[in-house]
C-alpha cells in the first residue's frame, strides 16, 4: 500500500480514485484531487494537522473530504 506522502504526491499531479472505509464502517468510492488549478480558493484553516488523514477535493461533490490513510482499500 502507498504511504501518505505518496498518495498526496499523486493527488497533486492528477485525479485519483480512492476507495476507503469510513469511520461508520461504510465503504466510499471517491474521485479526488489536490491539483492546484482545480482547487477552489482556500481560506485559512483552523484545523489541526493530522498525519493519519488526507484532506482532498472531491471532484463529484465539489467539496473537500477527508479519509484516513489506514482505511484506504484502493488508490488508483
N, C-alpha and C positions, 0 to 999 in steps of 0.2 A: 504494500500500500504506500501511497505517496506521503511525504511529510507535509506539514502545514506550509512551510516555505515553498515547497514545490507546487502545491496547489495554488497558492497566492501568485506565484510566478506565472503559471499557466493562465489564471484568471486575468492577469494584467495584459496578456497577449491576445486572448480570444474568448469567445463564448464557450462555456463548458457546461456539460450536463452532469449534475450531481444528484445521486440518489442516496438518501440518508434516512436514518431512523430518527424521528422527532422525539422529544422528551416524553410525550404521552404514549409512545410506542408505535404510532402510525408511521408509515413509510411515505416519504415525499420525494418527488421527482422534479427537479428544478433546473431550468436553464438560466445561468447567471454569468456575470462578467465583472471585471474591475478595469476594463479598458477605459482610459481617461476620457476620451471624447464621447463616450456613450453615457457616462455617469451624469446625473443631474448636479447642479451646483450644490455643494455641500456646505452647510453652516457648521459652526463649531459644535463639537460633540462633548457632552459631559460624561459620556460612557467611559467606564474604566476598561483599560485594555485587558483582554482575557486571551492568553495564548492557546487555550483549548478550543476557541471559537473563531470561525471566519465569518465576517460580515461582507456580503456581496450583493450586487444589484440584480434582482430577479427581473429578467427581461419581459416575461409574460405579465407579471403583476405591476411592473414599473415602480418597484419599491425595494428598499433594502430588506434583506432577510439574513438570518444567521443560522449557521449549523455548526455542530460540534464535530471536530476533526475525528474523534474516536468513533463517531456514529456513522461515518461515511461508508456506504456499501459499495458504491461505484463512482468513479470520477473519470469522465471522458470528455 
